[in-house]
Amino acid sequence: MDKYNRLFDLKRYKDEEDICFSINRDLEENAYYLSQSLCSRVKYIGKAYQLHYIPMIDIYGDVKFNKTQVFSLIDELLFIKSVVNDSVIDYFIPSLIELLEKITHSQDEDTLWIMGN
């Protein structure tokens, strides 16, 4: 198992291209950046469990979710966090959900943009 420990080292992912999760395409204050590898990890876990919204993430293009879809995306992320024993996922999902909850609590018709490379 030691040979796989590198997969759980956050430093491993810091120099990768990032996928941007953004409210209304705001790239600064309302954005969360996740490495392409980690985004792919979550996407393929979502596919494996036949989830609906997480597999829609496109690491090479842009995807837009409305407020109703963001509620479901949060549920899917919480599900993955609860069933997968992965310290890296446990580390970043709460911060990503924090961003997504800004949309669900907003009185405006904010949207989530996931912008790939």
N, C-alpha and C positions, 0 to 999 in steps of 0.2 A: 504493500500500500504506500510505502514511502515514496516510490517513484511518481505518484500522483499528487503528492502534497503541493507541488508547484502550482497546480490548478486552483488552489485556495489561497494563494498569495496575491493580495490586492496590487502589490507593486508590479506584478507581471503585466497588468492591463493598462498601466498609466500612460504608456507611450503609443497606444493604439489610436486609430481613428475613432471618433466618438459619434454616437447617434444622439441627436438632440430631441428631448421631449420638451415641448414649449407651449405655453398658453398664448394663443393668438400670434404665434411666430415671434414673440418677444425673446430674443436670444440672450438677454442678460438677467434681468430681475426675475423673470418667470420662466426659467429654463433649468432643466436638469440634464446633465451629460452622462452618458453611459457608454462604455467601450463597446465596440462592434462585437467582440467575442462574447461579452456578457449578455448583450442584447440577443445574440444568436442562441445562447444557452437557454435563456428564458423562452424564446420563441419556439425552440424545438421541444422543450418540456411541455409548453402549451399544446403543441401539435400532438405529442404523445398521449396527452390526456383528452384530446379532442375538444379543447376549449374553443371558444368562438373568436374573441377579439385579439388575444395575444398572438396567435398565428398570423394575423393580418399585418403585423409589423413588418415593414419592408426596410431592410438595412441599406438598400441601395436607392430608395426613392422616398417620396413623402406620402404620409397617410394622415388623414384628418378624422378626428372623432368628435361627435357632439356630446353634450352633457350627459344624456341618457347612456350613451355608449361608454363614457368614462366611468359611470357608476358600475357598470358590468366589468370593465377592465380592472377596477380596484378589487372587485370580488375575485376575479381570476388570479390576480397577483397575490392576494391573501391566501387563496387556495394553494397555489404553488409553494408559498412560504411555509404553509402548514404541513405539506406532504413530502417536501424535498429536504434532505439533510445536507445543506450546502451553506457554509459560513459566509461565502461571498454573496450569495443571494440574500441571506439574512441581513447582511450589512447594507445593501443598497435599496432593497424594496421599501423599507420605511420612508426613506427620503423621497423616493419616487412617488409613493402614495401621498406624502405630504403635499407635493406639487399638484397632484391630481385632485386632491380634496379642495384646493383653491377654486377649481372649476365647479365642483359640486356645491360649494357653499356660495358661489357668486350669484348675484341677482341678475347679472348680464348673461347674454348668450355666448359665453366664452367657449372656445374650442381648443382641443388638444391637437397639436401638430407634432408628429413624429417625423423628423427629417433625417433621412439616411445620407449615405455618401454618394 
